[in-house]
């Protein structure tokens, strides 16, 4: 897909691909009861990069995405998005828990595609995509609908504008969910096991859409997946998680071809 036909190419909200830091976790700890899911986690994502998180279930990968969406809050540490604290703000020279207005302003730079689609069942496909741009970004209905139709064409569903989610296959619903996330013009797109709820024959179509987005745009991606071939294809960097920590980081060629850690080799041998 060329820049001339890709509706994402005209999104001026995305930062330039200059290596600047877009996401920063600084000593982030998250506990659920007596279980520490993230343990003083430090990591960053540069603008325009595609970073994939791999590792066993329960290693903390999805919690990272949920923290970025403020679906849960860190117990310790701080998170920054494009230079702004996400769940904290500075007042009188010190950091305090952020108010909802501040959180909404920072979070609007983030889009997420969930495992379970999370479409509004009572809304047709077109409105599923236009609802948030109109109500949250203040976009006109006409502009939002024009953009939604462009995005639906991009994900191969231009003819399903008037369908309800229940009239779509799981793969089609997930492609609508991708279009909905992109309609908000996010700086970063979070992908949480987006094919895990799909029948096997529907997985390839969704992954092809995401590959096209990764290859033809500069949008930043942070992806949690067990689809190792997909991770190899689209990633600039792969992080291996275990017990709430990054135990190894590198290019796909390094992580999949010559990992340094025994735990990484053990994990990959089980999933490849």
C-alpha positions, 0 to 999 in steps of 0.5 A: 500500500503506497503513502498516496492511498494509505489513510494513515500517511496523512496522520500528522499526530505521529511523531517523526521517526527520529529515534526519540523516546516515545514510551518509558517505563522507569522501575515499574512494579505491579502486584496482584495480591501477593504476586509480583507481575512486574518487578522494577521494570525498565524499558523504552520504545522509540518512535516509529519502532515495532517492539514485540514482547514474547515470553510464557503466559503470566510473565507480565506482557499483557500487564504492560499494555493494560498499564499503558491504557490505564486499565490498571495502575502501577504500584511503584515507578512511573510511565511516560508517553511522548515525554509526559507522565501517564499516571502522575503529574508534576505539581509544586515540584513533586510527582502526584497521582494524575487526575482523570483530565491529565490521564485522558490527554496523555492516553489519547495518543495510544490505541489498543486492539484487544484479544476479544474485539470489544466492539459495541454490538448495538452499533453498526461497523461504521459507527463503531469506528466513528464514535470515539473520534467524534466524542473524544477528539471532537471530529465532525461526523462527516470527517470521521465517516470519511476516515472510517471508510478509508480505514475499512477499505484498508482492512478489506471491509469497505462493503461492511459499513452497515453490518452489525458485529454479530454479522461478521466473522471473528477475523472481520470483527478484529479487522474492524477493531484495528480500524477503530483503534487507528481512527483515533490517530494514535502515536502508538498502537498496542496489540494484545494477542490479537489472533488468540480468539480467532479460528486458525483459518482466520488468523492469516488475514488479520496478521496480513493487515497488521504486516501491511500497516507495519511496512507501509506506515511509521506508526509505533507498535508494541505487540504481545503475541505468540505468533513467532513468525509474525514477530520475526516479520514485523519487529525492530526489537524483541523483548523476552519476558520472564517473571516480570522482567526483561531477560533478553532484548535484541533484533529478531535475527538475534533473539530467534537465531542466536539467543543468549539466555537458556530461558529464551532458548527453552521458551522458543523451542517450545513454541516454534 
